[in-house]
Amino acid sequence: MADTWAAKLQHARQALQPFTPLLGRWEGEGEAHGEPQSGTLDVRLVLDDTSIEVRECSGDYEDRCFYRWEPESASLRVLHLAPGQLEDHPVELTGEGLVWVTGPDAPAVEWRIEGPELVCFVIWPKTRHIEIQMRYHKVP
């Protein structure tokens, strides 16, 4: 049993290795619902280095995301916590970053790495308009 547990931990850590360049503090600007916005991201390894926590603060909004490898489904997942909500979504990797696999009534969330920037796009359900777009740069 211990060997199985150790193997799961090791696999979870290995699955997150491509994301370690994102660790650290990020500051950014953009637009949310038609209004200028600034914000920060704090990205760190947590839970014995088996999850990546992303703490986002933007204006008076704050949320947390925990990205983790789920061995049972052999997939990357995100647990999103925000005021009054808790959601769990599969995550797909793209050539530029990642996208949350959400249902038709949930916002579409995409993260892209564009050169030295980390860019977030959020499209609300039943629209094709980007409601939130933030561009972050890493703070040395």
Sine and cosine of phi, psi and omega as CSV:
sin_phi,cos_phi,sin_psi,cos_psi,sin_omega,cos_omega
0.00,0.00,-0.69,0.72,-0.01,-1.00
-0.87,0.49,-0.63,0.78,0.02,-1.00
-0.89,0.45,-0.64,0.77,0.02,-1.00
-0.90,0.44,-0.70,0.71,0.01,-1.00
-0.89,0.45,-0.71,0.70,0.01,-1.00
-0.88,0.47,-0.64,0.77,0.02,-1.00
-0.90,0.43,-0.65,0.76,0.04,-1.00
-0.90,0.44,-0.68,0.73,0.03,-1.00
-0.89,0.46,-0.71,0.71,0.00,-1.00
-0.89,0.46,-0.68,0.73,0.01,-1.00
-0.90,0.43,-0.66,0.75,0.02,-1.00
-0.88,0.47,-0.68,0.74,0.03,-1.00
-0.90,0.43,-0.68,0.73,0.00,-1.00
-0.90,0.43,-0.62,0.78,-0.02,-1.00
-0.90,0.43,-0.44,0.90,-0.02,-1.00
-1.00,-0.02,-0.15,0.99,-0.04,-1.00
-0.80,0.61,-0.66,0.75,0.00,-1.00
-0.88,0.47,-0.29,0.96,-0.07,-1.00
-0.99,-0.11,-0.07,1.00,-0.05,-1.00
-0.88,0.47,-0.47,0.88,0.08,-1.00
-0.89,0.45,-0.28,0.96,0.00,-1.00
-1.00,0.09,-0.17,0.99,-0.02,-1.00
-0.90,0.44,0.62,-0.79,0.03,-1.00
0.81,-0.59,-0.23,-0.97,-0.03,-1.00
-0.97,-0.24,0.66,-0.75,0.00,-1.00
-0.80,-0.60,0.60,-0.80,0.10,-0.99
-0.83,-0.55,0.57,-0.82,-0.04,-1.00
-0.42,-0.91,0.13,-0.99,0.04,-1.00
-0.65,-0.76,0.35,-0.94,0.04,-1.00
0.08,-1.00,-0.59,-0.81,-0.06,-1.00
-0.63,-0.77,0.66,-0.75,0.07,-1.00
-0.74,-0.67,0.89,-0.46,0.02,-1.00
0.81,0.58,0.65,0.76,0.06,-1.00
1.00,0.09,0.02,1.00,-0.03,-1.00
-0.90,-0.43,0.60,-0.80,0.08,-1.00
-0.87,0.48,0.57,-0.83,-0.07,-1.00
-0.58,-0.82,0.56,-0.83,0.18,-0.98
-0.80,-0.59,0.38,-0.93,-0.05,-1.00
-0.23,-0.97,0.07,-1.00,0.04,-1.00
-0.73,-0.68,0.45,-0.89,0.15,-0.99
-0.82,-0.57,0.72,-0.69,0.16,-0.99
-0.89,-0.46,0.88,-0.48,-0.11,-0.99
-0.88,-0.47,0.83,-0.56,-0.03,-1.00
-0.51,-0.86,0.40,-0.92,0.12,-0.99
-0.98,0.19,0.67,-0.74,0.02,-1.00
-0.65,-0.76,0.11,-0.99,0.07,-1.00
0.81,0.59,0.86,0.51,0.03,-1.00
0.87,0.49,0.58,0.82,0.02,-1.00
0.88,0.47,0.47,0.88,0.02,-1.00
-0.96,-0.28,-0.05,1.00,0.04,-1.00
-0.62,-0.78,0.45,-0.89,0.12,-0.99
-0.94,-0.35,0.85,-0.53,0.05,-1.00
-0.99,-0.11,0.74,-0.67,0.10,-0.99
-0.88,-0.48,0.91,-0.41,0.05,-1.00
-0.98,-0.22,0.88,-0.48,-0.03,-1.00
-0.93,-0.37,0.78,-0.63,0.10,-0.99
-0.81,-0.59,0.82,-0.57,-0.04,-1.00
-0.56,-0.83,0.94,-0.34,-0.09,-1.00
0.89,0.46,-0.80,-0.60,0.04,-1.00
-0.99,-0.15,0.24,0.97,0.01,-1.00
-0.99,-0.15,0.66,-0.75,0.08,-1.00
-0.61,-0.79,0.67,-0.74,0.11,-0.99
-0.57,-0.82,0.14,-0.99,0.06,-1.00
-0.73,-0.69,0.63,-0.78,0.12,-0.99
-0.79,-0.62,0.67,-0.74,0.08,-1.00
-0.87,-0.48,0.92,-0.38,0.05,-1.00
-1.00,-0.07,0.73,-0.69,-0.05,-1.00
-0.49,-0.87,0.40,-0.92,0.09,-1.00
-1.00,-0.01,0.79,-0.61,0.03,-1.00
-0.97,-0.23,0.95,-0.32,-0.09,-1.00
-0.90,0.43,-0.56,0.83,-0.05,-1.00
-0.89,0.46,-0.63,0.78,0.00,-1.00
-0.98,-0.22,0.00,1.00,-0.04,-1.00
0.78,0.63,0.78,0.63,-0.04,-1.00
-0.57,-0.82,0.37,-0.93,0.11,-0.99
-1.00,0.09,0.66,-0.75,-0.02,-1.00
-0.70,-0.71,0.36,-0.93,0.10,-1.00
-0.80,-0.59,0.74,-0.67,0.14,-0.99
-0.97,-0.24,0.89,-0.45,-0.07,-1.00
-0.95,-0.31,0.84,-0.54,0.04,-1.00
-0.89,-0.46,0.81,-0.58,0.05,-1.00
-0.63,-0.78,0.26,-0.97,-0.01,-1.00
-0.79,0.62,0.86,-0.51,0.05,-1.00
0.97,0.22,0.16,0.99,0.00,-1.00
-0.52,-0.86,0.47,-0.88,0.07,-1.00
-0.59,-0.81,0.87,-0.50,-0.05,-1.00
-0.72,-0.69,0.51,-0.86,0.05,-1.00
-0.78,-0.62,0.81,-0.59,-0.06,-1.00
-0.71,-0.70,0.56,-0.83,0.23,-0.97
-0.92,0.39,0.43,-0.91,0.01,-1.00
-0.82,-0.58,0.72,-0.69,0.07,-1.00
-0.93,-0.37,0.67,-0.74,0.08,-1.00
-0.99,0.13,0.62,-0.78,0.07,-1.00
-0.88,-0.48,0.08,-1.00,0.05,-1.00
-0.90,0.44,-0.43,0.90,-0.05,-1.00
-0.96,-0.27,-0.23,0.97,-0.08,-1.00
0.15,-0.99,-0.84,-0.54,0.00,-1.00
-0.50,-0.87,0.33,-0.95,0.03,-1.00
-0.67,-0.74,0.64,-0.77,0.09,-1.00
-0.98,0.19,0.67,-0.74,0.06,-1.00
-1.00,-0.05,0.99,-0.13,-0.07,-1.00
-0.94,-0.34,0.27,-0.96,0.03,-1.00
-0.98,0.19,0.05,-1.00,-0.08,-1.00
-0.92,0.39,-0.33,0.94,-0.01,-1.00
-0.98,-0.22,0.15,0.99,0.00,-1.00
-0.91,-0.42,0.50,-0.87,0.04,-1.00
-0.88,0.48,0.58,-0.81,0.11,-0.99
-1.00,0.08,0.79,-0.62,-0.04,-1.00
-0.85,-0.52,0.78,-0.62,0.03,-1.00
-0.72,-0.69,0.69,-0.73,0.10,-1.00
-0.90,-0.44,0.74,-0.67,0.04,-1.00
-0.80,-0.61,0.57,-0.82,0.15,-0.99
-0.99,-0.17,0.90,-0.44,0.00,-1.00
-0.86,-0.51,1.00,-0.08,-0.08,-1.00
0.88,0.47,-0.80,-0.60,-0.01,-1.00
-0.99,0.10,0.04,1.00,-0.07,-1.00
-0.97,-0.24,0.48,-0.88,0.13,-0.99
-0.92,-0.39,0.86,-0.51,-0.12,-0.99
-0.88,-0.47,0.72,-0.69,0.03,-1.00
-0.91,-0.42,0.73,-0.69,0.09,-1.00
-0.85,-0.53,0.71,-0.70,0.08,-1.00
-0.78,-0.63,0.82,-0.57,0.02,-1.00
-0.90,-0.43,0.84,-0.55,-0.03,-1.00
-0.95,0.30,0.43,-0.90,-0.03,-1.00
-0.84,0.54,0.56,-0.83,0.09,-1.00
0.89,0.45,0.30,0.95,0.13,-0.99
-0.78,-0.62,0.29,-0.96,0.10,-0.99
-0.92,-0.39,0.19,0.98,-0.05,-1.00
-1.00,-0.08,0.71,-0.71,0.08,-1.00
-0.96,0.28,0.91,-0.41,-0.02,-1.00
-0.99,0.10,-0.51,0.86,0.01,-1.00
-0.70,-0.71,0.75,-0.66,0.12,-0.99
-0.62,-0.78,0.87,-0.49,0.00,-1.00
-0.82,-0.57,0.66,-0.76,0.06,-1.00
-0.90,-0.44,0.88,-0.48,-0.04,-1.00
-0.93,-0.36,0.56,-0.83,0.15,-0.99
-0.82,-0.57,0.56,-0.83,-0.08,-1.00
-0.96,0.29,0.67,-0.74,0.04,-1.00
-1.00,-0.04,0.82,-0.57,-0.02,-1.00
-0.90,0.43,0.00,0.00,0.00,0.00
